[in-house]
Amino acid sequence: MESIIEIYKVESLEPRLTVALPVYNSKEIAWAALESLSNQIDINFNWELIVYEEKHKNSVFPEILDHYIEKLKQINCTRIVFITNTEHILLIDKWVGIANNVSPTSSCFILHAADCYSPKNRLQISYQKIVNEDYDWYDQSKGYFYSFISDKVFLYDYKGLTNLNMALKPEYVKTLPKSVLKKGIDGYIYNWSITTCKRSGKNFRRYFDDELYQDSIDTHGFNNISIGRENYFTTKPAIFSETNLTYLDLGWSEIVKERIKTKTDVYELSIIISTYKNVEYLKECFDSIGRSIGLKNVEVLIGVDGCPETKEYILMNSFPSNFKFYNFEKNNGPYIVFNTLSKIAQSKKLLFFGSDDIMDSNMIEDMVTGLSNYDCVKPQYKNFTDGKPYDSGNKKHIGEGVFAIKKEIFDYLNGFEPWMCGADSDFMGRLYKQKQYSIRTTTRVNFYRRIHKNGLTSRPDTGMGSKLRAHYSFLSRSKKIAGPLDNMVTEQFTEIKNNVIVYSKKTIENVIPNPPVNKTPAVNSIFGRVQTPVPQQRKEIEKPKKPEPQIKERPKIEPKKEISIPEQNKDTNTLSNKAKEYNVNKKIENIKKQNNPKYNIGKDSLRI
């Protein structure tokens, strides 16, 4: 059900321009749009702001307006309207809903994204072109894109069907035909504008603004679609080019720059998991991860490696909002999934984990703390046979396929080989031979590895004695250059949208640290079965084609530190402190050759 709230209006001052701001899942970035609107200059006309955001767990309006309403009033904003809905609304319907609520006196309709920081003259120049000069459409063909994910600045320089910072006449949006489009919406609006204009007997007039505004900045990494679009920066070279700029070089306000300092590392850790035909182990694995995360800011990226029954299981269950699921149509093995999901990870620290294993409550603490002092952390683990208690094993082993590593180093080495098995050992071999990286083993058991017939190390085609694994081992030993791969092989995927639940402090504190394997889960367990799934929530959002990143420069690596990880760690490595202290120098010094220390990589080492 739709509700319209007129938050503020000056009756005697009619707006001549409308800023339309549709919002969804933008709690972490909507402030950028409002900050840029508050800094507009040369406004000699009245204007209005109309926001459309449905009610959902990450809703941010109208409360966020409290911080900006006085600033907006000072620059001739004479009307603010908030539209909400109890149901999820398509973006195209939000544009129409906003257009149907514009003031009759408004002659310019600005399409404003929630994650866009507009140049300070956007309102003024849009008004000049659409109202004063009677153009039907205005957009800018150049602008900057800042990625929170990669902490890089890209230049958009392209004259496409539609471009940046668009504005048009309101009547074109008001009469927009009903559509179920979920992408290509800007182009749909543009084509309809041409059709409407020609039907009225006028010539359609479009203004391409070729000027590059230093403060024209779109951001990526925090709204509902920008993570998927991150791949465009490397797969569309005709549109995007990487620059040598940093976010500090761009023209946004000092307030924004300060906020970005705390946003470049969104999560303390990104856990990456590949899963294939082991649905019966997922709940136990995920519950153990939830207990180990506790109240830390950690995301979990799970890739379904060509397995329909796993995909169905995910759609039929509820998970915390920091658990994100991605479907890969073809079964290529875990390593392509790992590579692909590492590109969208929103932390500078990665942990690769098995979907059939059980995480100890101490693991996340040890990985996060360990990566503050070392480049790679290898956890200790114990084996257990499926059907037996997880802690029934006695012998300790060192993780090979389960490990934590700094994302910059994983990127530099171009990740794993795209093999079906054995690529973790190959990666570790290349990592060891770099010599300058500091690698540390934890001092206690961090997880429990399940041995079962469907595991990669047990299956006849990929097991320890298989011909395929022997072939990959031969290829790895035959490498003459133990450095980065030529490129990181990734694969196309779609995001699986499922029902979402949220962790609560009470829930986490009340669960048993490590419940017995065969014990029936408690009613208040972190993950709950949805008895009646809602069909509308079974959605997949198309992601762009696989990226082919080229890692051009080796990151700076801190000197090896002989610091052991304590038995009880106290996490003082807050998100804001990491963001302030983090600095990557892309020019690495030449490192003198050293004797490579011996590492015991035998069959006891873990392979996923």
ChimeraX attribute file (.defattr): number of C-alpha atoms within 10 A of each C-alpha:
attribute: neighborCount
match mode: 1-to-1
recipient: residues
	/A:1	8
	/A:2	12
	/A:3	11
	/A:4	14
	/A:5	13
	/A:6	11
	/A:7	13
	/A:8	16
	/A:9	16
	/A:10	14
	/A:11	9
	/A:12	7
	/A:13	14
	/A:14	19
	/A:15	25
	/A:16	20
	/A:17	29
	/A:18	31
	/A:19	23
	/A:20	26
	/A:21	22
	/A:22	25
	/A:23	24
	/A:24	23
	/A:25	19
	/A:26	22
	/A:27	18
	/A:28	16
	/A:29	20
	/A:30	23
	/A:31	22
	/A:32	24
	/A:33	18
	/A:34	23
	/A:35	21
	/A:36	22
	/A:37	25
	/A:38	19
	/A:39	16
	/A:40	17
	/A:41	14
	/A:42	12
	/A:43	17
	/A:44	10
	/A:45	17
	/A:46	19
	/A:47	27
	/A:48	25
	/A:49	22
	/A:50	23
	/A:51	24
	/A:52	27
	/A:53	24
	/A:54	24
	/A:55	16
	/A:56	13
	/A:57	12
	/A:58	12
	/A:59	16
	/A:60	21
	/A:61	21
	/A:62	16
	/A:63	8
	/A:64	14
	/A:65	16
	/A:66	9
	/A:67	12
	/A:68	14
	/A:69	16
	/A:70	12
	/A:71	15
	/A:72	23
	/A:73	19
	/A:74	11
	/A:75	19
	/A:76	17
	/A:77	28
	/A:78	22
	/A:79	24
	/A:80	22
	/A:81	20
	/A:82	20
	/A:83	21
	/A:84	21
	/A:85	15
	/A:86	12
	/A:87	11
	/A:88	14
	/A:89	18
	/A:90	14
	/A:91	19
	/A:92	23
	/A:93	18
	/A:94	21
	/A:95	21
	/A:96	19
	/A:97	21
	/A:98	25
	/A:99	22
	/A:100	15
	/A:101	14
	/A:102	26
	/A:103	17
	/A:104	11
	/A:105	12
	/A:106	19
	/A:107	20
	/A:108	29
	/A:109	28
	/A:110	25
	/A:111	18
	/A:112	21
	/A:113	21
	/A:114	25
	/A:115	25
	/A:116	24
	/A:117	29
	/A:118	27
	/A:119	22
	/A:120	21
	/A:121	19
	/A:122	23
	/A:123	25
	/A:124	16
	/A:125	17
	/A:126	25
	/A:127	28
	/A:128	14
	/A:129	19
	/A:130	24
	/A:131	18
	/A:132	11
	/A:133	11
	/A:134	16
	/A:135	21
	/A:136	23
	/A:137	24
	/A:138	24
	/A:139	21
	/A:140	24
	/A:141	18
	/A:142	24
	/A:143	25
	/A:144	26
	/A:145	24
	/A:146	21
	/A:147	21
	/A:148	22
	/A:149	23
	/A:150	19
	/A:151	15
	/A:152	16
	/A:153	25
	/A:154	22
	/A:155	19
	/A:156	24
	/A:157	19
	/A:158	17
	/A:159	16
	/A:160	10
	/A:161	10
	/A:162	22
	/A:163	20
	/A:164	26
	/A:165	26
	/A:166	20
	/A:167	29
	/A:168	27
	/A:169	22
	/A:170	24
	/A:171	18
	/A:172	21
	/A:173	22
	/A:174	16
	/A:175	14
	/A:176	18
	/A:177	12
	/A:178	9
	/A:179	11
	/A:180	10
	/A:181	12
	/A:182	11
	/A:183	12
	/A:184	10
	/A:185	16
	/A:186	15
	/A:187	14
	/A:188	17
	/A:189	19
	/A:190	19
	/A:191	15
	/A:192	17
	/A:193	23
	/A:194	18
	/A:195	13
	/A:196	18
	/A:197	17
	/A:198	12
	/A:199	10
	/A:200	8
	/A:201	8
	/A:202	10
	/A:203	12
	/A:204	14
	/A:205	14
	/A:206	16
	/A:207	15
	/A:208	16
	/A:209	16
	/A:210	14
	/A:211	10
	/A:212	16
	/A:213	18
	/A:214	15
	/A:215	19
	/A:216	24
	/A:217	29
	/A:218	24
	/A:219	22
	/A:220	23
	/A:221	27
	/A:222	22
	/A:223	19
	/A:224	14
	/A:225	16
	/A:226	17
	/A:227	20
	/A:228	19
	/A:229	15
	/A:230	22
	/A:231	19
	/A:232	18
	/A:233	21
	/A:234	18
	/A:235	17
	/A:236	11
	/A:237	11
	/A:238	11
	/A:239	17
	/A:240	20
	/A:241	16
	/A:242	15
	/A:243	12
	/A:244	8
	/A:245	14
	/A:246	12
	/A:247	20
	/A:248	14
	/A:249	12
	/A:250	17
	/A:251	17
	/A:252	22
	/A:253	15
	/A:254	10
	/A:255	10
	/A:256	17
	/A:257	16
	/A:258	12
	/A:259	13
	/A:260	18
	/A:261	19
	/A:262	16
	/A:263	22
	/A:264	25
	/A:265	24
	/A:266	23
	/A:267	18
	/A:268	21
	/A:269	28
	/A:270	26
	/A:271	23
	/A:272	26
	/A:273	24
	/A:274	24
	/A:275	24
	/A:276	22
	/A:277	18
	/A:278	15
	/A:279	18
	/A:280	11
	/A:281	16
	/A:282	20
	/A:283	20
	/A:284	21
	/A:285	17
	/A:286	21
	/A:287	21
	/A:288	22
	/A:289	21
	/A:290	25
	/A:291	23
	/A:292	21
	/A:293	21
	/A:294	18
	/A:295	13
	/A:296	17
	/A:297	15
	/A:298	20
	/A:299	23
	/A:300	23
	/A:301	21
	/A:302	22
	/A:303	30
	/A:304	27
	/A:305	26
	/A:306	18
	/A:307	19
	/A:308	15
	/A:309	14
	/A:310	21
	/A:311	21
	/A:312	13
	/A:313	15
	/A:314	20
	/A:315	22
	/A:316	19
	/A:317	19
	/A:318	20
	/A:319	23
	/A:320	18
	/A:321	15
	/A:322	18
	/A:323	19
	/A:324	18
	/A:325	21
	/A:326	23
	/A:327	21
	/A:328	20
	/A:329	15
	/A:330	13
	/A:331	15
	/A:332	16
	/A:333	20
	/A:334	25
	/A:335	27
	/A:336	26
	/A:337	30
	/A:338	25
	/A:339	22
	/A:340	22
	/A:341	23
	/A:342	25
	/A:343	20
	/A:344	18
	/A:345	25
	/A:346	26
	/A:347	24
	/A:348	24
	/A:349	26
	/A:350	26
	/A:351	25
	/A:352	21
	/A:353	26
	/A:354	21
	/A:355	26
	/A:356	29
	/A:357	24
	/A:358	26
	/A:359	28
	/A:360	18
	/A:361	19
	/A:362	19
	/A:363	22
	/A:364	25
	/A:365	18
	/A:366	26
	/A:367	25
	/A:368	23
	/A:369	20
	/A:370	26
	/A:371	21
	/A:372	15
	/A:373	20
	/A:374	25
	/A:375	25
	/A:376	27
	/A:377	27
	/A:378	23
	/A:379	24
	/A:380	23
	/A:381	26
	/A:382	21
	/A:383	21
	/A:384	20
	/A:385	15
	/A:386	15
	/A:387	11
	/A:388	13
	/A:389	14
	/A:390	22
	/A:391	17
	/A:392	12
	/A:393	15
	/A:394	10
	/A:395	10
	/A:396	14
	/A:397	17
	/A:398	20
	/A:399	26
	/A:400	23
	/A:401	22
	/A:402	25
	/A:403	21
	/A:404	30
	/A:405	23
	/A:406	20
	/A:407	23
	/A:408	20
	/A:409	21
	/A:410	22
	/A:411	21
	/A:412	19
	/A:413	22
	/A:414	22
	/A:415	25
	/A:416	27
	/A:417	21
	/A:418	19
	/A:419	16
	/A:420	18
	/A:421	25
	/A:422	28
	/A:423	25
	/A:424	22
	/A:425	22
	/A:426	19
	/A:427	23
	/A:428	16
	/A:429	17
	/A:430	19
	/A:431	21
	/A:432	18
	/A:433	16
	/A:434	17
	/A:435	16
	/A:436	18
	/A:437	17
	/A:438	20
	/A:439	20
	/A:440	21
	/A:441	17
	/A:442	21
	/A:443	14
	/A:444	16
	/A:445	17
	/A:446	23
	/A:447	24
	/A:448	22
	/A:449	25
	/A:450	21
	/A:451	17
	/A:452	16
	/A:453	13
	/A:454	15
	/A:455	19
	/A:456	22
	/A:457	21
	/A:458	15
	/A:459	14
	/A:460	15
	/A:461	15
	/A:462	19
	/A:463	20
	/A:464	18
	/A:465	13
	/A:466	14
	/A:467	13
	/A:468	18
	/A:469	21
	/A:470	16
	/A:471	11
	/A:472	19
	/A:473	16
	/A:474	11
	/A:475	11
	/A:476	19
	/A:477	11
	/A:478	10
	/A:479	11
	/A:480	7
	/A:481	9
	/A:482	18
	/A:483	17
	/A:484	21
	/A:485	18
	/A:486	11
	/A:487	18
	/A:488	24
	/A:489	21
	/A:490	23
	/A:491	18
	/A:492	17
	/A:493	25
	/A:494	19
	/A:495	17
	/A:496	22
	/A:497	17
	/A:498	25
	/A:499	17
	/A:500	15
	/A:501	17
	/A:502	15
	/A:503	16
	/A:504	12
	/A:505	10
	/A:506	8
	/A:507	14
	/A:508	19
	/A:509	12
	/A:510	10
	/A:511	16
	/A:512	11
	/A:513	14
	/A:514	16
	/A:515	16
	/A:516	13
	/A:517	15
	/A:518	11
	/A:519	8
	/A:520	8
	/A:521	17
	/A:522	12
	/A:523	9
	/A:524	11
	/A:525	16
	/A:526	23
	/A:527	22
	/A:528	15
	/A:529	14
	/A:530	12
	/A:531	8
	/A:532	8
	/A:533	15
	/A:534	12
	/A:535	9
	/A:536	9
	/A:537	13
	/A:538	15
	/A:539	13
	/A:540	14
	/A:541	16
	/A:542	15
	/A:543	18
	/A:544	16
	/A:545	15
	/A:546	17
	/A:547	21
	/A:548	16
	/A:549	18
	/A:550	14
	/A:551	17
	/A:552	8
	/A:553	11
	/A:554	18
	/A:555	17
	/A:556	15
	/A:557	18
	/A:558	12
	/A:559	12
	/A:560	14
	/A:561	12
	/A:562	10
	/A:563	10
	/A:564	13
	/A:565	18
	/A:566	13
	/A:567	11
	/A:568	9
	/A:569	13
	/A:570	10
	/A:571	11
	/A:572	9
	/A:573	12
	/A:574	12
	/A:575	19
	/A:576	17
	/A:577	12
	/A:578	18
	/A:579	17
	/A:580	15
	/A:581	9
	/A:582	13
	/A:583	9
	/A:584	12
	/A:585	12
	/A:586	11
	/A:587	10
	/A:588	12
	/A:589	11
	/A:590	6
	/A:591	9
	/A:592	7
	/A:593	9
	/A:594	10
	/A:595	7
	/A:596	11
	/A:597	9
	/A:598	7
	/A:599	8
	/A:600	9
	/A:601	14
	/A:602	9
	/A:603	8
	/A:604	14
	/A:605	17
	/A:606	22
	/A:607	20
	/A:608	26
